[in-house]
Amino acid sequence: MRNPLPMNLRGLLRSDIATTALAASHPSLEKPDRPAPVNSQPHAYNTLVVEDDVVTRHLLTQALRRRGHHVTACTTAEEAIELLSTLAFPLAIVDLNLPGMDGASFVRWLRQQPRGDHCYILVGTTSTQNDDLKLILQAGANDYVNKPYLHESLNVRLTIAEQQVIALEQRQQLESQLKSERDFISAVVETAPALIVVLDRNGVILRLNRACRDTTGYLDAELLGAPFLNALVAREDFASVQTAMNDVLMLEAKVPHGALGAQAPTKTSRAFESKVMTKSGELKYISWSASTVPNVIGDIEMVICAGLDITARFHAEERLNYLALRDPLTRLFNRAQLNRSVDLALDNVRRGIPSCVMYIDLDNLKVVNDSLGHAAGDRLLVKIADLLRDSLHDSDVIVRFGGDEFVVVLNNTSLDQAVVVAERMRVLFDNLVFRDSDRTFSASASFGLTRVDTAYSSEQLLAQADAACYAAKNKGRNRVEVNHADQTEIAQLHADSNWLAVVKEAIRDDKFELWFQPVVATNTRKTFFQEALLRLRGKDGQIIEPQVFLPAVQRSKLTKLVDKYVIGKAITYLRKHADLILSLNISADLLSDPDLPTILGEQFSTGNVEPGRVIFEITEEEIASNFTVACRVVQDLRAQGFRFALDDFGAGFSSFAHLRDLPIDLLKIDGSFLKDLVNKPSHRAIILAINEMAHHMGLETVAEYVQNEETFEILQEIGIDYTQGYLHSRPRPREDVPSATA
């Protein structure tokens, strides 16, 4: 049905009758504009005009083009439907009274199409009846405009329509971006190597990824909807995991929405570990990180748990922890456990429970080793360890202290009872006959006893037991001697006073010497640095090794004096020899001095020696008593350029306890692991584990006491960075060293 021309248009038609007539007689002039891509320019719109009246259609088209629209015009709904099969329009202006399918029916059809809600529809109508206008909106139109089209009202409706089209396009873009992000996140979650489990705030599983299914063996249908605790946590871990999840869910009290000072929603997270029983019955160890996802008002919407399978790491750590405390040959405790056990015995004594320390030294192991080889000696040591385990109480702590030495902490045992135990063990050892390669040997041993007394430290008690054992050997072996603390203390003090006089005189008269032993790069066999070793030249010209006089120095707290002397002497050597890089052994007493960084900084600056040419060697056992201060001093010295090596790693103390926190550069593997390395796969495994751990921590490794080419080749194969030992050179005076760094 054609609408009568509005009065205000008739003058326009008269003045432009030729144009109108031409448009009426040549519809090709109303050829649709080529639709521009959506959003190709900010204010260009692809607009569909469905109007059967040629003049109205023409004038509406021109008005739209002046506003920047790309217009496609057609006369019927059927023609528009055909166009919409290949084109999309964000804006459609539809006449209500179309021939054939009317405008309302066309609007309903358009809204039913897959993307029908992506079009803003403006319906032109001559009706002003509320029922008709209601019908237009119920059909799905966004708005209507009265015909005949008046300039002002049409502009208002088109402005609103354009704004709504822009808003609709922006919403569609945001929805598309959101879908892309969701698809991306979903793909990342599904393909992530970590286990990912999504929970609701009640801990019920909403989603899990492929890694979770692969690790646990469960399918989605078996876990979705199940409580996380029941489905994926071993029963013994329920309490700790429940506590962790409760911590995650305990957000701070939220400020009411819109209240003054309200803060944006925050996330909380918590890390925890748990065991997971897989569908096949295998136990897995998982390290979880749980984080909350709040909604816009701060309420927890879900909890995301990301987990890493640390089963292999857990077993490796278990193995390393075992090896850190156990002797690999006998499976007895090693020296790392000894001081701890004696300290516990001291605690028991303070509570009125007596304890004793028994020191055992085999009398004939060297004979077995020399006669049948170290493999036979190892077999004897295993038999001795079995005998000790079978003959002592479970509460007693048995330690393999050295090559042929054992220490037993006899808990809840008086000295009189300990003497009976030691005598019984002596008889058992004496009656143990060791046969190997058609030869027979006695397994007798010497025993030393001391009562645990709180007046002494664990080190002093061990020294007392050792002294008693040494006395038993001196008195003919295969016997038990009891330490008498007063006599030992007097003798020790007398010996110490003699040595202290010698040491002070040597420092005063510069009688100490620094000898050097090279530390060699394993891959090139070139010297990396020289370790400076202290030697004392006696009055007869003989060289006295430090183990003779240093115990007296340590007991008398004079190590700091000796350390400062060594550092001063080292600066002299470094100043004279530009190619020299030295490592120096320093004590815990010196390293516990908070003023040490300042003192050394001034000393090296004055001596014009670069700190980078010095590596300080320390032992964890020495610095453990004042670990925090020592770490701070080490950090300050490293900041100046000095480097640090941790010496004797793997023996004598719980060497894994502080390694992570100790700021060092090199790790020197204890020489006990290098002895007979060729014939001891267990030692090779330990060295390999230590080397890999050190490299993962960014540390370089040094193997000490390398005596032969076979050992060196094994260390090369393992990947040890540097080696030190008699294979390369014995310690020598500086003048006998051809070059500090080859």
GIBELQUI-V530576 format. One line per field, one symbol per residue. phi: phi as a letter, one per 40 degrees, with the letter a starting at -180 (. if undefined). A space follows every 50 residues. Layout:
BEGIN
phi->???
END
This chain:
BEGIN
phi->.ccccccccccccccbcccccccccbdcccddccccddgcadbbbcbbbb accccccccccccccccgccbbbabbcccccccccbbbbcbbbbcccccg cccccccccccccdbcccbcbbbcaccbcdccccccccchccabbcbccc dccccccccccccccccccccccccccccccccccccccccccccbbbbc ccgccbaabcccccccgccdccbcgccddccbbcdcbdcccccccccccc ccdccddgccgcbcdbbbaababacbccccgccbbbbbbbbcbcccbgcc cabbbbbbcbdccccccdccccccbbccccgcccccccdccccccccccc cgbcabbbbbbccbcccccccbgcccccccccccccccccbbccccbbbc cadbbbbbcccfbcccccccccccccccccccbbbafgbbbcbcabbbba ccbccbccccccccccccccccccchgfabbbcbdccccccccccccccc cccccccccfccbbbbbcbbcccbgcccabccbcbbccccgccbccccbc dcccccgbccccdcccccccccccccbcccbbbbcbccdccccccddccc dccccccfbcdccbbcbbbccccccbcccccccccccccchcbbbccfch agaccccbdccccbbbbccdcccccfdcbbdccccccccccccccccgbc bbbcfcbacccccccdcchccbbaicdcacdbcdccccacbc
END
